């Protein structure tokens, strides 16, 4: 062990939902199910600068449906995946200003109903009307005071939040 002082950070996961606290090759599980991370005093400083992209899962063969939703309706642009990744299927979509969504094929696909990206949209009312005209259910929410937002599902059932960014 290094001369630096060793500290432990313990996190007790919420396993009330039945989720496993087993993290495989990750941190050590301590007493009571807490997860322990070894942290050394004097470790190099760092800063998380942002999110490069968000990845959602999709079933195999769903690329055309993804394009109809993300390109035709949400007006994102499809960008080519690197060749080594393209063979796996899926699609990547972007919009200037740092919006990047990757859809990757998952063999045992289960839609993300809780975890979701939240996209800030100029002209949210117009987009909501377009989505409804395309027979997509728009679920409005007033749970966050001062925030106009709604949720929709992509063609695979993944939850997408849309937040009003003004006109």
C-alpha positions as a Python dict, from the first residue, in 0.01 Angstrom:
ca = {
    (1, 'X'): (0, 0, 0),
    (2, 'X'): (113, 352, -78),
    (3, 'X'): (236, 596, 183),
    (4, 'X'): (-79, 799, 122),
    (5, 'X'): (-353, 767, 381),
    (6, 'X'): (-623, 529, 268),
    (7, 'X'): (-987, 627, 323),
    (8, 'X'): (-1304, 432, 254),
    (9, 'X'): (-1620, 572, 105),
    (10, 'X'): (-1916, 350, 187),
    (11, 'X'): (-2246, 363, 4),
    (12, 'X'): (-2546, 161, 114),
    (13, 'X'): (-2749, 74, -198),
    (14, 'X'): (-3128, 70, -190),
    (15, 'X'): (-3206, -295, -249),
    (16, 'X'): (-3570, -265, -138),
    (17, 'X'): (-3676, -305, -504),
    (18, 'X'): (-3513, -647, -510),
    (19, 'X'): (-3209, -525, -704),
    (20, 'X'): (-2887, -706, -633),
    (21, 'X'): (-2608, -532, -446),
    (22, 'X'): (-2352, -752, -624),
    (23, 'X'): (-2130, -536, -842),
    (24, 'X'): (-1914, -815, -988),
    (25, 'X'): (-1558, -701, -1029),
    (26, 'X'): (-1634, -357, -890),
    (27, 'X'): (-1592, -227, -536),
    (28, 'X'): (-1584, -453, -232),
    (29, 'X'): (-1907, -534, -53),
    (30, 'X'): (-1876, -458, 314),
    (31, 'X'): (-2086, -546, 615),
    (32, 'X'): (-2455, -471, 588),
    (33, 'X'): (-2444, -467, 207),
    (34, 'X'): (-2268, -131, 176),
    (35, 'X'): (-2037, -87, -121),
    (36, 'X'): (-1686, 27, -34),
    (37, 'X'): (-1461, 231, -258),
    (38, 'X'): (-1098, 286, -166),
    (39, 'X'): (-1005, 654, -190),
    (40, 'X'): (-652, 780, -127),
    (41, 'X'): (-578, 1122, 17),
    (42, 'X'): (-379, 1326, -231),
    (43, 'X'): (-531, 1152, -535),
    (44, 'X'): (-521, 1362, -853),
    (45, 'X'): (-799, 1617, -877),
    (46, 'X'): (-1048, 1590, -1160),
    (47, 'X'): (-1378, 1737, -1273),
    (48, 'X'): (-1663, 1583, -1468),
    (49, 'X'): (-1719, 1833, -1750),
    (50, 'X'): (-2046, 1721, -1902),
    (51, 'X'): (-2234, 1439, -2065),
    (52, 'X'): (-2108, 1335, -2407),
    (53, 'X'): (-2415, 1129, -2498),
    (54, 'X'): (-2704, 928, -2359),
    (55, 'X'): (-2758, 573, -2480),
    (56, 'X'): (-3095, 403, -2496),
    (57, 'X'): (-3157, 41, -2584),
    (58, 'X'): (-3363, -77, -2878),
    (59, 'X'): (-3457, -416, -3022),
    (60, 'X'): (-3271, -561, -3320),
    (61, 'X'): (-3409, -444, -3654),
    (62, 'X'): (-3563, -124, -3515),
    (63, 'X'): (-3340, 123, -3699),
    (64, 'X'): (-3608, 243, -3945),
    (65, 'X'): (-3858, 303, -3664),
    (66, 'X'): (-3587, 491, -3471),
    (67, 'X'): (-3517, 712, -3775),
    (68, 'X'): (-3887, 792, -3822),
    (69, 'X'): (-3913, 904, -3458),
    (70, 'X'): (-3579, 1071, -3390),
    (71, 'X'): (-3515, 1222, -3736),
    (72, 'X'): (-3860, 1276, -3886),
    (73, 'X'): (-4039, 1386, -3569),
    (74, 'X'): (-3775, 1514, -3323),
    (75, 'X'): (-3565, 1659, -3608),
    (76, 'X'): (-3235, 1517, -3487),
    (77, 'X'): (-2976, 1424, -3748),
    (78, 'X'): (-2848, 1072, -3788),
    (79, 'X'): (-2469, 1050, -3777),
    (80, 'X'): (-2273, 745, -3893),
    (81, 'X'): (-2150, 505, -3629),
    (82, 'X'): (-1784, 403, -3648),
    (83, 'X'): (-1755, 88, -3864),
    (84, 'X'): (-1652, -132, -3571),
    (85, 'X'): (-1973, -32, -3389),
    (86, 'X'): (-2205, -15, -3692),
    (87, 'X'): (-2200, -394, -3729),
    (88, 'X'): (-2379, -418, -3394),
    (89, 'X'): (-2683, -230, -3526),
    (90, 'X'): (-2849, 73, -3373),
    (91, 'X'): (-2835, 441, -3465),
    (92, 'X'): (-2671, 760, -3344),
    (93, 'X'): (-2853, 1093, -3352),
    (94, 'X'): (-2733, 1447, -3284),
    (95, 'X'): (-2838, 1808, -3286),
    (96, 'X'): (-2604, 2105, -3253),
    (97, 'X'): (-2558, 2234, -2900),
    (98, 'X'): (-2447, 1906, -2751),
    (99, 'X'): (-2752, 1682, -2798),
    (100, 'X'): (-2633, 1327, -2869),
    (101, 'X'): (-2852, 1017, -2839),
    (102, 'X'): (-2721, 671, -2918),
    (103, 'X'): (-2958, 379, -2964),
    (104, 'X'): (-2791, 44, -2923),
    (105, 'X'): (-2933, -299, -2996),
    (106, 'X'): (-2997, -510, -2689),
    (107, 'X'): (-3085, -873, -2753),
    (108, 'X'): (-3308, -907, -2448),
    (109, 'X'): (-3455, -561, -2491),
    (110, 'X'): (-3658, -404, -2210),
    (111, 'X'): (-3770, -42, -2256),
    (112, 'X'): (-3650, 223, -2011),
    (113, 'X'): (-3970, 337, -1842),
    (114, 'X'): (-3814, 531, -1552),
    (115, 'X'): (-3459, 623, -1657),
    (116, 'X'): (-3478, 866, -1949),
    (117, 'X'): (-3313, 1153, -2132),
    (118, 'X'): (-3468, 1497, -2091),
    (119, 'X'): (-3446, 1705, -2409),
    (120, 'X'): (-3484, 2083, -2396),
    (121, 'X'): (-3705, 2192, -2686),
    (122, 'X'): (-3770, 2533, -2841),
    (123, 'X'): (-4135, 2531, -2947),
    (124, 'X'): (-4250, 2250, -2721),
    (125, 'X'): (-4617, 2316, -2800),
    (126, 'X'): (-4555, 2277, -3173),
    (127, 'X'): (-4359, 1954, -3120),
    (128, 'X'): (-4630, 1816, -2892),
    (129, 'X'): (-4893, 1889, -3159),
    (130, 'X'): (-4677, 1718, -3424),
    (131, 'X'): (-4630, 1412, -3203),
    (132, 'X'): (-5003, 1390, -3128),
    (133, 'X'): (-5079, 1418, -3502),
    (134, 'X'): (-4843, 1120, -3547),
    (135, 'X'): (-5054, 927, -3290),
    (136, 'X'): (-4793, 949, -3015),
    (137, 'X'): (-4935, 1000, -2667),
    (138, 'X'): (-4807, 1317, -2500),
    (139, 'X'): (-4827, 1305, -2119),
    (140, 'X'): (-4805, 1655, -1969),
    (141, 'X'): (-4666, 1702, -1620),
    (142, 'X'): (-4698, 1993, -1378),
    (143, 'X'): (-4504, 1827, -1095),
    (144, 'X'): (-4212, 2072, -1120),
    (145, 'X'): (-4340, 2426, -1055),
    (146, 'X'): (-4236, 2670, -1326),
    (147, 'X'): (-4130, 2396, -1569),
    (148, 'X'): (-4343, 2315, -1872),
    (149, 'X'): (-4272, 1957, -1969),
    (150, 'X'): (-4417, 1636, -2101),
    (151, 'X'): (-4320, 1275, -2157),
    (152, 'X'): (-4353, 1059, -2467),
    (153, 'X'): (-4241, 708, -2555),
    (154, 'X'): (-4017, 635, -2850),
    (155, 'X'): (-4127, 351, -3083),
    (156, 'X'): (-3970, 97, -2846),
    (157, 'X'): (-4135, 222, -2526),
    (158, 'X'): (-3836, 417, -2394),
    (159, 'X'): (-3947, 721, -2194),
    (160, 'X'): (-3837, 1060, -2333),
    (161, 'X'): (-3890, 1382, -2139),
    (162, 'X'): (-3938, 1706, -2334),
    (163, 'X'): (-3881, 2035, -2149),
    (164, 'X'): (-3986, 2375, -2282),
    (165, 'X'): (-3681, 2583, -2362),
    (166, 'X'): (-3881, 2876, -2499),
    (167, 'X'): (-3948, 2981, -2854),
}
